[in-house]
Each structure stands twice: as structure tokens, then as C-alpha cells.
């Protein structure tokens, strides 16, 4: 992350300006043929030299041939009181004709009728120069600078200014409060040294940090700026550091400035004590994003200075170590393992041991970081509610799906219990607590396949399900002890993005299928189209077109099964006719319209609040709060509309069956030997799905752009997931594994973000993430308590709100997905392409070719993943595994290595 030094120098244009407009004179006035003069009338008042004024010429010359700066009027020609006015004007014109040969004068004549002040025009010379970072270990002056200035550095915490001029003037005024400074300089002199010119509010000399960026490749660090100025009358160096109350836009490459450092130094100073060297010292300190985050949290000047002092000593120690000379090199978790472990005598379980050594020292801090820190309580609270709704609502949806697929063996209650137990155990014992476990659509489909096999071969579903789950856990343990997760070092960004986009499509597809199913059931029925049934037994049935009917279906209650009546409200256009089977077929178009309204309303409200930080409304704190609570607010508001405002439109809630016995051991002894081996095949295929889902989710959570500090734990996380699912399997509870996009969204919810502007395109970067277990623990305890709210009040959440949540999660998961961004380039005008690093480094046709190859892989996954043939879905885990060899063996044949690095690499 180098430093960039900027110099701005004003170079004014040379110009000449005269007070007499000769073109406005008449011919008679300038030719000497003045009729009044010829008539001998000498009573006319003479024009003296004091009546002719010449403006000062900035370049020191009036433009005459000789360059003489004296007046154009000679003494003899201007002192005679009897000089006639016509002759005087003629002399003036003759003398000024010599100036007309000057090009600048001709330009002035063309602009003579303009009222604009010429001081508004200037030439500005700018130059960028790379400045090396200050080596605090080798350059002794660096430490002395900090120690010297800490005792007398002026700090301005939470400065309530937003404009560049206001901020600089406030900092200079702070300096002038010192008697030694006010006696040597003034505000006006400081302004002349800091700015290029009073009328051009551009800083003359600045230092800013630069960094590599995943979006633009090269990006200015817009959070801080160091301003330098040299003043001849000053005898000592002075430093003022201002922390702004809110980010300010200070011009190009400085759109989100929160720290301004002003360095004032004498003109004649030792080279090691110049303004540039002093500015380098403080710029190197402020270059670290984590250190700046700590400075933002400092509540007093003493704490602020202590942080500066501590950071200085830390840099001295770090820069003194040879292995830390490459201070910005970020290694992946697997590269760290290779460096830490080397070659062990027995590699069995070495990855597991290294994960424990890496994560155990941070175990206590995983809890402490959930309560300590600026805005931590607010972030943890909002993230807890986000996790609760983001997990409990899909649990209800997948519970309904499993209930239909397994004839009630696995229902909503079991899914909620599985989520509570699995998520709670992983939050307490998992290596990376930011990973979220969830039962997913692929797992529900796998469960359906097992149920279909059991029906075809007359097997006990509970026993077959448990046996498959145990085999899955067995294969996962083999993967763990043989360090198979190391294979994930071959999982590139493109592999992760293809799989992530497939999961996004899966969530969207579920919502779309539910919408189509509801419209086919309530909107596009034969009764709604006025089709009469020939086998109707009710001869008095009529089909009015303009009348309003109210029909209440019968409520049936069998044992403990609770269903909800279907009620069609007054003023609804409904046609009822008995079907051939004796049931009542209804036209409930208002239900379908309300379904669509609630689903799209949930998406719209959630996305609007999620992006509320990009609006100018309210203040920054309230905008951030609304964005953090976007999902809970959207769900609660739309549930209120669906259950209360439109309460007359009765929508069917999920089916709930109260269980007398939750923990029933699966009768594994009922399975024949052949079924056990068949379950082994199913378990191995399932373990591949678990392996890829778990590790890809972990890779997206631990991506370098998230700036996590405590390290990954791929092997240990997989081990914990295997144990959890083995426990769930023996009680026929649904399986859980790391979920996309919930896990990356969990990280984002706990993160502090910064906005970066590049050529008008705004993107966000992660500054700091609270790596805590508190959110996972509390949210899953709340999910467990939700079992007490079955069927009500959870039944008040309409099904379309659940589908709206699916689409909301799918859309928010697209943020930062480069594959989706590159797909949009197919439909984007070239002049509107964002300044991403791959657009700058890779030819356009190569970008589109890489995107096309990724789309082909995505289409193949969708064909098998969404296939109506159940057995085709069993191939899906194998296809995910094949993404890695395709990336490393086939894709490189189409691209040069430098292009692949730009298109498929993580910017560290």
C-alpha cells in the first residue's frame, strides 16, 4: 500500500489590459480632423495625463516593443495643458498600435466586452509521485518525530466542519492559538502556503495512501489525507490532527475523509525534518485501516495519543523482523498451515490439530468481542434479529416441503429443533463462529429421494434416513483426518461464485414456483373462467358474474391435526361449484393477488431499507440502523399487512402436527444388508455435497476482503458438522450444513463498512468485523423458543412473506458477486463500464469469454440441480467437485496467466 504525493502549482497566464477602448472612438476623434479643432475653437477643456489610466500588467511590462514598464505617455506629450483632445487621442492610438502585434493583446480585444474577472482563469499543474513508507525500524527520525510531537501535537476530535476551506481554517486557527505560532505567521500566510491560490481551493501538497482493490484494481485510501505546507517565517514544525465528526467530501480522490493531518514546517529545514519527511511519518501510521478504526473509537485526546504511541512501537518491532518486510502479504489459511506445520511424521489429523491451535487462543475473545467496542451492542442486536428471521422463516418453508415429501415424518417442528440444536452446538464448538448452519433445498430434495427409494423397495424411512446420515458423517470424518479440506486451495473465486449464484437461483426458483402454484390453485381455475362441470350434483348451482358471495369451507379436525378454514371475503368475485369428487372448487383470485403483493412488498421494503445508507435521508446513524434491521422490519410489517390489514382474505398457513414424542431412535436393525450398502452409496454422494457446501461457505466467509483476524478452521468445522449430523440422523432430524448466502451475509451484518467512490461508481469495503459467537448463540436460542409459538403466532407470518424473504436473500447475495457484475456487462454500454481492475487489465473479449465459460458451468449445475428426475439430483455433488479440475485444467487453455489472475483472484 504505497503513498502518493501530490504537488499543485498555479501558473497564471500572461495578460495585458488597457483602460481605453480604442475601437469605440470615432474616426473624427482619432484622425486629427476634429471639426472643432479646425475651427479654431480653443475654449474646449484640455485632457491632462491624470485623466488617462493604465492598469498594472502582471508580467511587469506594458507590452511595448522595448518592454519598458513606464507610462505610455511621455512627459512632454502629457504635460502641456493646451494639447487638443483630438490630437491627444491620436497620439494615444499611434503609440498603442505597436502593442497590437502581441497575440495576448488580440485575445484581450476579443474579450473586451466580457464582464468576467480574469482572475477566475488559471493553469494548474499537478503531479503524482510515489513516496516510500517510513521505516520505523531503520529510520530513527520516525520514532523521534512521533515522540516529539505527541507532547505538543494538537488534536481536534469530532470537528464539526464539512467543507475543505472550513476544515483547514479551523486547524490553522488551532495552531494560531499558540503564541509562538501566531507571532511568526498569520492565517492569510498559511492559506497562501496551503492552497494554490485564494480563488482556487486546491491543496498544494498532499500525501494519500493507495491500495489494491477488487473493484478498480487501484484505489485511493479516501479515509484520510495529509496536508503539507512550508512557511518561511515559521521556525519549528507543527502538526495538527483533526478527526471529523462525519465523513467529508474534500474533492477528487477524497470523498469520504474522516482524518485530516496538517503538517507545517519552515522552508529552510534539515532534510530529515522537512514537511515531506514529517508527513511520511504520520501517513505511514494512518495507512493501516485497523489502526484508523481504533482511532475512530478513541474517546479522549489521551487515548488517541496512546494509540499513536502504541502503533509506533508496534511498527518498530514488526518492521524489524525480516519475515515481515512484506508487510502487506496475505496468506490463505492453507498457506499458513504449510508455513506453520511443515512436514509432520504422521500427517493424519494434522489439519485438525492446527485449527485447534489457531482458534483456541481466541475462544474467550469470541465472547468478549460480542459486547465490547463502539456500536458493538447495536450491531450484535441487529445481527441477532437478522439471523433469527433469516433462519426461522426458511425453516418453516423447508419444514412444509419436508412434511409433504415425507408424509409428515419430518415436519416444521423437527426442522426448527434441528436448526436450534445444530446451530447452537456449532456456535459454541465450531472453529469459525460466523458460519451459519441451515437445512437447505438440496438436502430437502435428497430427503425426498430417500423417501422415494423406501417406498419403491418397501424400506423403513426412519432407518434408511438415519443410516444414510451416519454413513455421511463417517465419510466426513475420513475427509477430516486425511486433511482433505486442503483441496479447497484449488477452489478459486470463479468456483465459489458459480456455486453461490446457483444457490441464489435456487432460492429465487422456490419463490417463483410457490407463486405459480398459488395462481394455478386460486386464480387460473375452471371456476374462475366460468367453466361448468357436467358431473355437478348441485343443479341449483349458479355462476354469477357480478354478484358477491361469501363461502366458508368446512373446518375439519382430526386428532391433533390443525388446519385453517378457507374463507372468501365479501366483495370478492368467487364462483363455487362442486367437483366430481364431491369437494368444492373455489375461485379465490384475491388470495393470489395478495400473495403477489405481500411477496413483492417484502422484497421491496427489505431492499429499500438495506440500501438506505446510500440515501441522503435522516443522519448516518439512523440510516445504518434501518439498514441493519432491514429484514426483520420487512417481515414484521408485511406480516401485519397480510394477517391484520387484509384479515378478511384468509390465506392457508402451514400445516402443523403436534408431536407427542420428538426423540425416537431410528430402527436401524430393520434394514437389510443390501439397504445398508445402498445407504453407504447415498451417504458418500451426500458427503460430497456437505464437503463442498461447507468448505465453499467457509472460503467465502474467510475471503481476504473480509479482513478477519482470528483465522480459519476448515478441518475442525467439518469435524463438528459431522458429529452434529450424526446425532441428528439417529433421531430422524433434518441435516444441516454451512449455508449460502447466509454465512457471508452474517459477516457483512457484523462489519463496519466504508464507501469508496471511483469515477462516479460507489462500492463498499469492509473495515472491521466483530468475530463473535454471541449472535449465533442468542439467535438459535430464540429459534428454540419459537417452538413454543407453534402454531401461533408463527402462523401469522403468511407464506408469501417467506417467499419474499427468499428473493430478498437472493438479491442481497448478488452484491459483490463478480460473475453477476460481468453478466451485466453484456447489456451495459461500454462507456458506462465500471472502472474495475479486470476491465482495466483484461481485453473485453477475454472478459466476455471467461463469463461465458462460467455461465456454461452454471447452466449444467442448474440442469441437474433443478431436474424433475429425482435420481439426476444425486449427480449434483459430483458436478460441484468437477468445477475445480475444470478451472485448473481446461480454463487455462483459453487465457494467459496474467488475465486469469485479474479475473479469478482475490485482491489481498
Secondary structure, 3 states (H helix, E strand, C coil): CCEEEEEEEEECCCCCCCCCCHHHCCHHHHHCCCHHHHCCCCCCCCCCHHHCCCCCCCCCCCCCCCCCCCCCCCHHHHCCCCCCHHHHHHHHHHHHCCHHHCHHHHHHHHCCCCCCCHHHCCEEEEEEEEECCCCCCCCHHHHHHHHHHHCCCEEEEEECCCCHHHHHHHHHHHHHCCHHHHCCCCHHHHHHHHEEECCEEEECEEEEEEEEECCCEEEECCCEEEEEEEECCCCCCEEEEEEEEEEECCCCCCCCEEEEEEEEEECCCCHHHCHHHHHHHHHHHHCCHHHHHHHHHCCCHHHHHHHHHHHHHHHHHHHHCHHHCCCCCCCCHHHHHHHHHCCCCCCCCHHHHHHHHHHHCCHHHHHHCCCCCCCHHHHHHHHHHHHHHHHHHHHHHHHHHHHHHCCCCCCHHHHHHHHHHHHHHHHHHCCCCCCCEECCHHHHHHHHHHHHHHHHHCCCHHHHHHHHHHHHHHHHHHHHHCCHHHHHHHCCHHHHHHHHHHHHHHHHHHHHHHHHHHHHHHCCCCCCCCCCCCCCCCCCCCCCCCCCCCCECCCCCECCEECCCCECCCCCCCCEEECCCCCEEECCHHHHHHHHHHHHHHHHHHHHHHCHHHCCCCCHHHHHHHHHCHHHHHHHHHHHHHHHHCCCCCCCCCCEECCCCCCCCCCHHHCCHHHHHHHHHHHHHHHHHHHHHHHHHHHHHCCHHHCCCCCCCHHHHHHHHHHHHHHHHHCCCCCCEECCCHHHHHHHHCEEEEEEEECCEEEEEEEEECCCCHHHHHHHHHHHHHHHHCCCCHHHCCHHHHHHHHHHHHHHCCCCCHHHHHHHHHHCCHHHCCCCHHHHHCCHHHHHHHHHHHHHHHHHHHHHHCCCCHHHHHHHHHHHHHHHHHHHHHHHHCCCHHHHHHHCCCCC
